[in-house]
Amino acid sequence: MSRAQISALVCGVGGFGALVAATTSNEWKVTTRASSVITATWVYQGLWMNCAGNALGSFHCRPHFTIFKVEGYIQACRGLMIAAVSLGFFGSIFALFGMKCTKVGGSDKAKAKIACLAGIVFILSGLCSMTGCSLYANKITTEFFDPLFMEQKMGYTYNGPTSVMSSRTKYHGGEGDFKTTSPSKQFDKNAYV
């Protein structure tokens, strides 16, 4: 029984670590590298900052300084992922106290209740993270398949003076982080021919 509890604790703590890594990652939305044959620049978007990089390996990241310019679905995903991280942390603590091999937690009956509470908290953490990731993925999918949404189809450019892409960026009055350009020809899968 103790071996199963230890393996469950390791899985729970490993899932909590993966959740923290996913929450802090800047690669929630990445422009495709295949579509940028000539420019060789990419944009990485996360919950906390947007980054631009090029083929030479230089990156420039710009954090979201205010919550007022961030879209609503990103704010909802932030809240859900923070709730999932918090619940995962407390679930890990409860699971540690609920194990039979620890001296903390009281009798075996009390430890069983604490272990059950840890399982419920882990399930709630998983539901929060799954909801946040699904909300973000749904937004990306609807933007991709929307024929009227041109930002995805034309590519991103960064409106920043220290950006790696600032030499080819149009200034649009600073109305947000990423703006679209209107190239004369949109490259598709036949661009190599």
N, C-alpha and C positions, 0 to 999 in steps of 0.2 A: 504494500500500500504506500509506503514511504517513497519508493522508486517512482510510482505513478504521480505522486504529488510533486516530487522534485521536477520531473519532466514537464508537468503542467505549469509549474512556476517558471521554468526556463522558457517555455513557449509563450507564456503570458508576458514576461519581461522582454523577450525578443520581439513580440508584436508591438509592445509599447515603444521600443527603440525604433522599429520600422515606421511607426506612426509619427514619432518626432522627426525622423529624417524626411518623411514625405511632407510634413507640414512646413518645414523650413526650406524645402527644395525650391529652386527657381525654375524648374523645368516642368511646370504644369501644362504649359502650352508652348510649343516650339515650332517655328516655321520650318518647312521642309528644306533640306539641303539640296535636294535634286532640282528644285525649281530655280535656284539662284546660280546658274551656270556662269554668268559673267561677273556678277558682283561679289560672290562668295561671302556674303554676310548673312547672319542668322539672328533671330530674335528669340530670346527665352523669356517667358512670362511666368511669374509665380504669384503667390498670395501676398508677398511682402515687397517685392521689387521686380523690375523689368531689366533685363540684361540684353546687350547686343554684343555679338562677337563676329570675328572674321576668320578667314582661313589661315591667317598668320598666327592665330592664337591669342590675340589681344581682345579683352573683354571690358566692357564698361557697364556698370550696373547703376541703376537709379532707384532708390527706395521710394515707396509711396509715403510721402511726408504727412499727408492729411487724409482723413477718411472721407472728406467731402468730394474729392475728385475720383474716388474709387467706385466702380460700378457696384450695384446692389448685390448681384450674385457673388461677387468676390468677398464682400463684407459678410454675407451669409455663410460662405465656405470658411472664412476665417473663424467666425464664431463657432461653427460646428466642429472644426478641427481643434480649436483651443479647448472646447468642452470635451472632445474625445481624448486629448492629451491629459487633461486634468483627471478625467474619470479613469484613464489607464494608470496614472500614477497612484491614485488611491486604491485601485484594484490590485496593483502590485503589492502595496503595503498590506492590504487586508489579506491577500493570499499568503504573504510571508508569515503573518501572525496566525493564520488559520491552519498552517501545516502541523501535523502531529509531531514532527521531529523538532519543533521549536519549543522553548520553555515558556514563551510569552503567550498569553491568551486564555489561561485558565484550564478548565476541565475539557475532556474530549467532546462533550456536548456543546460547550461554548465555542470550541474551535471549529466544530462542524458548522455551526451557524455563521461564524466569521468566514469560513471557506465558501459557504453558499452565497453570502453577501458579496464576496470577491468575484464569484462567477457571474452574478447579476450585474455588478459594476463593469466587468469586462465585456459583457454582452451589450450593455448600454454604450460603452465606449466604441465598440465595433459598429453599432448602428449609427452613431453620430458621425464617425469617419466615413462610413459607407454612404451616408446621405450627402455629406459634403462633397465627396469625390464624384458621386453620381450627378449632383447638381452642376458641378463644373463641366463634367463630360457631356451632359445634355446641352449646355450652352454652346460648347465647341461644336457639337454635332449639328445643332440647328443652324448655327452660323455657316458651317461648311456646306450644308445642303440647301441653304437659302440662295436662290439665284439673284436676289436683289442686294445681298451683302457683298460689297466689292472689296472690303479691306482684306479679307482672306484671299481673294482671288488675285489681287494685284501685288500683295506683299506689304511688308511693313518698312517704314523708315523712322529714324529716331530724330526728334527735334531737340537736339542738345548741342551746345557749342563744343563740348569736349568729346563728342561721340566719334566712334570709329567710322560712322557713316555720314558725318556732318558735311562732307564735301558734295554729297549728292542729295542733300535734304532740302526740301522746300519749307520755308517758314510760314506757318499758318496762324500766327498770333498767339502761340503758346496755349492752345486750347486742349491740352492733354499730352500724354507721353508719345503715343505713336499715331502717325497720320499716314494716309495712303498717297501714293504717287500715281500718275496716269502715264504709264509708259506707252510708247507708240505701238508696240507689239507685245502681246502677252506670250511668254514662252510656255510651251506645253511639252508633251513627251516627244514631239518631233523637232525640237529645237536643235538637236545635234546634226540634222540632215542638211 
